[in-house]
Amino acid sequence: MPIIQSIEVCVARVPLEKVTYLSNRTVVDRHYGLVKIRSADGVEGIGFCYVGNAAGELFRVAVEQLLAPVLIGRDSLAVEGLWKDMYQEALLQGRMGTVMRALSALDIALWDLNARTAKLPLHKYLGAVELETVAAYASGGYYVDGKTAEHVGEEMAGYVELGFKAVKMKTGRWSPQGEESRVKAAREAIGPDVELMLDCNNGWIDTVQAMQYLRRIEQYDPYFIEEPFGPDDVESHARLAKLTRIPVATAEIGYGRWYHKHLLDMGAAAILQTDAAVCGGITEWKRIAAMAAGYGIQMCPHWFHDVHAPLVASTPNARYVEFFWDDQVLNFRRLLDRQLEQTKGRVVLHQTPGLGFNFDEAQVSKFGRWTQVGT
């Protein structure tokens, strides 16, 4: 039996080479929570999550003092039971936020460990829909000092030249007129047949403000408008869904199936961007995806393409992986020893056991340190 023998944890603080801007905040570095779970058989699984731009050590405390003791000495194949026990242990400290992200990272590591023990790539271990590749959209279009609307168009066109048939850009930071110029430049640069996604990063306050933008932008036929409001303002998402013909996408920082059920019941999202490294790991992501299928809702998971590619490949109602071409935004890529590749706008799945990659320990050591629970 794959008995869990030890767990290692690290918080890696990775600086961005360029300061980037979302609709409402500045990002200069990123903190990543990393874990490794080793079984008594000598097999190791890895997990990870993003823990913001400050106070990443909360992740280490959550793993070491709260969640790892639940797992040590247990059979790693009891994934559902381990998830239930970790969640129960964390009821008072945090059913969302960093504690749930720590639970997510450990759950990802359990699935990786078990798939490696079974000697299967994760997408096949989960039950594959796609065996070789999955559709992806290139994510970019961030705000950088001096970056004009024309520059955004050139960037989006560059992704199309790489073979992507879908691209995403930020929106909402400039005025409605300014944002129209950015979206127009992007659409003209990529042509009518490429999907264009827009990400607002919780940038708008209410539906009146949102419609000041979207009335101008609808003519450019966006595939979706992402996170128009704060994640807990479900009612505004639902109202906006009735006011615009652009599909509303959200839930990238949604925690647990119950929050997602509320979104679905309210008609607040046409597309769920649920992130396995946020919502409760692969175990909870699978539950949410199955529930969404019952509502006829599409999954387009947010952020870490390295874990979401095999999830999309094993989920019938999942369409796209969000793909970051380089490490300028998703600088987590610097911490891995192997990168996913893409061809003709499709991510090529790893065929080696588990997630198909490990941490690059030389790089990790530049940005953080490992500590261990168990023997």
N, C-alpha and C positions, 0 to 999 in steps of 0.2 A: 504493500500500500504506500502511496506517496505522502508520507507523514511530513508535515511542515516542521523543519528543524530550526531554521533561523530566518530572520528578516533584517535586511539592511535598509537604511534610509539616508537620503541626502537632499539638501536644498541647494540647487545650483542657481546662482545669480548671474545671468548672462546679459552683458550690455549690448544695446543696439548700436550699430555703426553710425546710423543716422537717426536723429530725433524724428519721430513720426507723430502725427496728430490724428485723433479720431474726432468725431463731431463735437465732443465736449471735454476732452482731456489730452494731456501730453504723455508720451511714453518714451522713456530713455533706457530702461532695461526691463528684463522679465525674470521672474523667479519661478523655477520649475521644481516640483516635488518629485523625487525619484525613489523607487523602491525595488528591491530584489528579494524574492522569496525562494529559499532553497529547501528542497526536500531531503529526507534521509537517504534517498536513492542517489543524491548528488546532482539532480536536475534543478536548474534555476529558471525562474520566470521573472520577467520585469514588468513594471508598471510605472505610470507617470501622470502628472497633471500640471496645469498652470495655476500658480497661486498669487498672481498679481505682480505688483511692482514694489511692495513693501511688506514687512512682517512675515516673510516666508517661513521663518522658524516656527510659526504656529503649526505648520504641516508636520514638522519633525516631532513636536510634542504630541500631536494627535496620533501619530503612528506609534511612537515609542511607549507612551503612557496609557493610551486608551484602546487602540485597535489591535496592535501586534499581540498583546497578551491573550486576546481572544483566539488567535489563530495558531500560536505555537503548540505543537503536539497534536494537532488535528489533521484529519485526512483531507488533502486538498481537493479531492473529488466531490466533497460535500459542499459544493459551491452555494447552493441555495440556503442551506443551513448556516453556513459561515456568514453569508450576507445578512441573514436575519439576526444572527447573534451580534454582529458588528453594529448593525443599525440600532438594535435594542440597547447596546452598551453606550451609544452616542446620543440617546434621546435627550438628555439634559444639556450636553455640551454643544450640540449643533446638528440639526437635521438638514442643514444646508451650509453653504459657505465652505471654509477650509476643512472642517471636519468631514463633511460629505465628499469633498474632493480627495481627502486622504483615503476614505473608504473606497472611492472609485479607483484610485491608483492601485490599491491592494487587490481589488477585485479583478482588474485588468491583469495583474501579475499572476493571479490564480488561474485564469483562463490560459494565459501564455504557458505557465508551468504544466498545466494538464495537457495542452495540445502538444507541447514538446515531449512529455512523457509518452503520449500516444504516437509520437513521430509523425504528426500531421500538421500541415499549415493551418493557421487558425480558421480561414474561411471554409476549409473542408471539414475541420473538426466541428464547426458550428452547423454545417449542412449547407453546402454551397448552392447558390443560384447561378452565379458566374464563376467560371473556373480559372480564367486566365487574366482578364482585364475588367475594369469598371469605368464608367463614364465619370469625367471630372470637369470642374470649371476652375479656371485660373483666377486666383484671388489677389487683388492688388488695389490700385487706385487710391492709395493713402494720400493724406494731405502732408506736404512737405514744403517748407519755405521756398518760395519762388516757382512752385509748380503751377503752371497755367492750365486752363481747360484744354488747350492744344496738346500739352504734354500728357495729360490724361488720355486723350485720344490716341496718341502715339504709343503709350504704354499698352492700352487695350489691343491695338492693332498688332503690337509685338507678340502678344500671347496667341493671337489668331495665326500669326506666321509660324509659331511653334507647333501648331496643329490643334489648338483648343477650339471647340465649337461653342463654348460658353465661357463668359468672363464676368468678374464682379469688381465694382468700384465703390468707394465710400461716397456718401451724400449727406447733406444736412448742415454742414458747417458754414457754408456761404449763404448769401441771401437767396430767396427763391429765384430771382433772375440769374444770379451767379451759378446756382446749381443747374438751372436749365442749360446754361452754356456748357457746363461740364458734361452733362448727359448727352446733349446734342453732339458735342465733339466726339464722344465715345461712339455713339450710334453711327455717325457718318464715317468714322474710321473703320469700324468693324463690318459695316453693311447690315442689311435687313435680316440675314439668315442666321446670325450668331446670337445666342441667348445673352441678354445683358441683365445682370443682377445688381441691385442697389442695396447698400448697407448703411443704415442711419446710426447704428450704435447708440440706441436709446436717446437720440438727440432732440426729439420734439416733446412738447409739453402736453398738447391736447390736439383733438382732431381738427380744430379750426386752423391751427398753425400747420399741421400736416397737409391739409388740403390746399393751403397756399402754395405748397411745393408741388404736390402731386397733380393738381390741375394743369400745371405747366409741363410736367414730366410724362404724363400718361401717353402723350402722342408718340413717344419714343419707344413704346412697347416693352417696358421692363418685364423680365420673367417674374421677379418678386421685389417687394420692398421689405427689407429686413430690419427687425427691431426698431420700429418707429418710436416706441415709447419705452419707459422703464419696464422691467420684466414683470413687476407685480401689478401693473396697470392693465389688467386683462380686459376690463370693460372698454377702455379706449381702443385697444386692438380690435375688439369685436365691433365697435361702432365704425372704425375706419374700414373694416372689411366690407361693410355695407355701403360705404360712401365712394369707394374707388374700385375700378375694374382691375387694378394691379393686385395680384395675390399677396397676402400678408404672410411673412415668414418670421418665426420667432422661436424662443425656448432654448437658445444656446446656453443660457445660464439658468435654465430651469432645473429644479431638483426634485427627483422622485416622480412616480407615476401619478400621484394624486394631483400635483400641480398641473401636469400635462392633461389629465382628465378634465380639469376645470377649463383649460384652454379649449379643448375639443368640444365640451358641452356648450360653451359660450359662442362657438363659431369664430374664435379669435385668431385662428391660424389655418391657412390652406396648406402650409408646409411647416413641418417641425424640423428644427435644426439642432435637435437634442445632441449633446456632447457626452460621450461615454466617460470622459475624464472629469465630468462635472456632476452628472445626474445620479450617480450611484454605480458606475462601472458598466461593464458589458452585461452583467446580469440584469440590471435595471433597464438598460438601453433596449435589450431584447423585449422586455415586458412592454415598454412604451411603444416600440415599433409595432408589436402585435396588436396592441390596443388601437393605435392609429389606423392600422389596416381595416379594423372594424368600422371606422368612421370614413373610410375612403380618403385618408390623408397621406401625403407623401413625406418621406424622410429624406432630408438633405443635411447630414450631420456637419457640425461646425468644427473648424480648426484642425486638430491633429490628424492629417491624412494617414499617418503611419498606423494608427489603430482603426480609423474609420473605413479604410479601403476594404479590409476583410469583413467588416460589419455590413457595408453596403453590398458586398459580393454575396452575402448570405441572407439578405432580406428582400423579399419580393417587392415591397412597396418603398424601397429606397432607390433614388434615381442618380444623385450626384455625390461625388466626394469633392470637398473643398480642397484645392491643391495650391500649395505655395511653391513657386518655381525656384526660389533661392532662399537664402537664410537671412535676408534683410529684414523681414517682418517676423516670420516664424523661426527665430534663431535657435529654437530647440533642435533644429537639424544639425547644429554643430556638435550636439551631444551624442549622436548616433554613429555607429560604425558602418552603416549601410543605408543607402537612400532608395526610396521608391522611384522608379522611372516612369515616364509617360510616353506614349506614342499615339499620334493622331487624336489627342485629346482624351485618351484613356489611360488610367493608371495600370501599370503592369504589376500584378500581384506577386508577392514573394511565394515561392514554392517550397521553401525550407520550413522545418517544424516551428510551430508557434507563430509569433509575430514576424519572425524571419530576420530579426536584427538584434543587436545588443547595444549597450551603452559603450561609447568610446571613452574608456577609462582615463586616457591621457587628457582628453578634453574636459571631462567631468572634474578632474582634479584641479583644473585651473579656476573653477568657479564654485566649488563646494567640497565638502568632506563627508565620507560615509561613517555612520555609526551603526551598531548592530544590537539586535535583541535576539536572545536565544544563543545556542551553542553552535 
